[in-house]
Amino acid sequence: MQQREIGQTSVGAIGLGGMPMSIEGRPEESRSVAAIHAALDAGVTLIDTADAYHLYANDVGHNESLIAGALASYGGDASDVLVATKGGHLRPGDGSWQVDGSPAYLRSAAEASLKRLGVDAIGLYQFHRPDPSVPYAESVGAIRDLLDEGKIRYAGISNATPARIQEANEILGGRLVSVQNQFSPAFRSSEPELSLCAELGIAFLPWSPFGGIRRAGELGSRFAPFQTVADAHGVSPHQVVLAWMLAKAPVVIPIPGSSRPETIRDSVQAVDLSLSAEEIASLDATA
């Protein structure tokens, strides 16, 4: 697969988001494991997870444990897979999402993630979401400390504004390697963050990249160009979305969520889809 960079590490240009395997509507574990193995077979070497990807209060870290087990049971070589996890979001088991960006919590969360993933150092640890009750500098400072101590190899942030990207990179001493924000055909407000990451050479990981596809009927003409381009190339609109994102900047590494082997196999084919300048312009024009 085409390669892109996170820090000093090369990863496949399409990653795998693990959230659908562990939250509401999650499938049987065997199907999720098959999806992870299919992704590895297809050249995926970035898998994104979080300790908050679970359903119940007593299964915190469900997705981390699932991914660790799938990597261990894979028949091939998974030594080059970068597992990216996150801390700072909580799910108390009632379906709600809460935040805790306190340094003490982030440290304990990282230690727990280390154990679930069964590694000496987390490949990429990301501050999941800002906590309004905790100064951002304190939260990112905790990530910096984990980096300095060798508990994590790389540091990233998620759901960040341009100002916070700059602040985090400064606090981390220029060692911020990734920003994970929502970005999709229906959600484009992270364009400034994407542009800043491209300028700074920081990987930009769009989460929920297919936002809008399931609502294509509601979006109407707003979504039509993606289907038009897909029809012209004989591919899925999902591939067009990913190819459009990859064309935006060499720092973009989409992480489509999947729990089915067939969907991740389809997604990775986007790296071989070349869009013309006219096609990209037509997709950019939808808003």
N, C-alpha and C positions, 0 to 999 in steps of 0.2 A: 504494500500500500504506500501511497504518497506519504512522506514524513513531514512533520512540523515539530517545532521546538517548544519545550517547556523548560526554562532554565537551560541547563547544559544537556538535557535529555531529549532524544528524538522519540516521538510517538507517532502512531498512525494519525492521519489528518482527520479521521472520524473516530470519536470515542464512543463509549457506551455509558448511558445513565442508568443507574440501578434502581431508582426510586419506584417505578411501577411494580417491581418484584416484591415490594414489602409493605406498601401502604394499602389503602382501601381498594378492594377488588383484586388483591394479589392472588396469583395463580398457585397451583401446586408447585412445590419447590423443584420437582424434577424438571418442569418446563423451564423455569428460570435458569437452572443449571445448564440445561441444553442450550438456552439462548446465550449464556456466557461462553460456553464452549464453541458455539457457532461463531461468535464474535472473534474469539481468539484464532480460530481456523481462518477467518477472513482477514487477519492482520491487525485487528484492533489491539492496541497496547496501552490505552488509557481507559480506565474504568472509574467512574465517579460515583461516590456513595456519601453517606452521612450517618452519624449515630442516630439522628432523628427519623430515619426512614424505617419506621416500624408502626404497628397498630396499637399495641397494648402497653400499659405502663410496665408490664413485666417482661417485655421483649425488646427493650432498648438495644439498638445496634443490630437488629435483625438482618438488615441488608449487608452490613459489614461482615457478619458471621457467614451469611450465605455466600458472599463473594469469596471469602477466604476458603471456604469448603470447596467451591467450584474450581478455584485455582489449584488447590491441592489434588483434586481428582482428575484434572485435565491430563490427557495422555501425552501431550506434547510438552514443549519447553515454554514455561510461562515466566521465566526469570526476568524477562525484559518488560514485563507489564508494570506500569505505573498506576498504583491505586491511590486515588485522591479522595480523601474523606473530609468531613467538615464538623465543626463544633460551634455551639452557641445558640442552637435551636433546640427546643424541647417539645415533646408531645406527651402530655400527661395521661393519655389513654382515652380521652373523651372526644377525640377528633379534632381538638384545637391545636394550634401552633403557638408556642410561647418563645420568648428569648431570654437568654442569660449570658451577657457578655462580660461577666466579672472574671478577673484573672484567675481567681481560685477555681471557679467552675470550669473554665477553659482548660486549665491544667489537669484537673481530675478527668474531664471528658477525653482529653488526648491520651492520658494514661490508660483509660478503659478501652479506647479505640486500638491502641497498641496491642493490648492483650487479645482483643477479638480478631484482629487481623493477623496475629501471630508473627509480628515482625519486630526487629530491633529498633527500627526507625520508620515512621510513616512517610511514604513517598512524597505526597503533597498534602499539607494540612491547611484548610481554608477556614477563615472566620466566616461563619454561615450568614449571619445577618446582624446589623448594628442593633445595639440595645440602647434605647433612649435614656435609660437610667444610669448608664455607665459611660464615662468619657471614652470616645473612640480610641484615643491614644492609649488608654489603659488596656483596652481589649487587644489592640494590635501589639502592644508591648508584651503581652503574655505570649503571643505567637512568636515574637522575636526571641523571647527567652527560651522557648521550646527549640527554636532553630539553633540558638547559640549552644544549647546543651546537647545537641545531636539527637533529640527525640524525634525530630522531623527533618527530612532532607530538603524540602522546599516549602515556601510559605505563599499562600494565596488569600484572596478575600472574595467575598460574594455579595451581590446586591449593593454595589458601591456606586457613589457619584464620582465625577471627575476629581472634585476636591479631595474626597477620601482616598482615591487612588494615589494622588500625589502625597497626601499625608502618610498613608500606609507605607509607601515606598521610602519615604524619608525616615520613618521610624525604624524600618527594617534595614536601613543602611544601603538602599539600592538593591535589595535582594527580593523584592516582590516579583514573583514569576508568573502569576496568573490572576485574572479577574473573571469571575463567573457571574454573569448577569442574564436576566431574561431578555431574549431577543428572538423575534419570529416575524413572519409576514404580517401578523396582526398586532405585534407589540414591538415598535421600532424606537422607543424613546431612549434606548441605550446606544444609539449611534454616536453620541459624543464620547462615551466611554470606550467604544470600539476604536474610534479614531485616535484617542489618547493612547490606548494600548499599542496601536500600530506605531505611533510616534516614539513610544518608549521601548518598544521591543518586548512587550509583556503579552503573554498568551491571553487571548480573549475566548472564554468558553461559554457559548450561548446555551442557556438551559431552556427547556421547553421550546426547542427550535421549530416544532411543528404547530405551534399555537396558531389557530386559524384554519388549519386544514379540516378538522372535524366540523368546523362551522362554515364550511365553504358556501353552503346555501344561504346563510345569513349574510355573509360578507359580499356575496354577489360579484359585481364587477371588480371589487377590490381584490378578489382572489383569482379572477378569471385568467389573468396573464400566466399564472403558475401552471394552471391546467392546460392552457394553450401551448406553452413551451413543452410541457410533458408530452402532450399528444404529438407534437412535431418530432420529438426524439424517440417516441415509443417507450417512455419510461414512466415511473410513478411521479406524481407531483412532489412526493417526499424527497426524491432524489434531486429534483429541480431546486427545492428549498435549500438543501444542503450545498449543492453546487453554487448557488447564488451567494450563500454565506462564505464559502471558501474563496470565492472570487473577490470578496471585499478587501481582504488583506491577508498576507501570509501568516499573521499571528492568530487567525481565527481557527478554532478547533471545536466544531459542534459536538455536543454530547447527547444525541437523541436517546430518550428513554425507551427501553424495550424489555419485553419479557417473553418474546417469541423468536425462535431462530429465524423464521422467514422475514421478519421485519428488520432485524439487524443486518441480515444478508442483503436486503434491498438497500438499506441506508449506505452501506460501505461502497456500493457501486457508484455513488455520487462522485467519488474521486476521479472516475474515468469519464465523467460527463463534462464536455467543454461547451460552454455557453458563448454565443457571439456577443459582441459589444452591444448590438441592437437588442438582443434578448435581455441582457443584464439591465440595459436602460429601461426597458419596458417593465421589468420587475421592480426596479428602484422607484419607478414612477407611481406605483400603487401605494396608496396611503389611506 
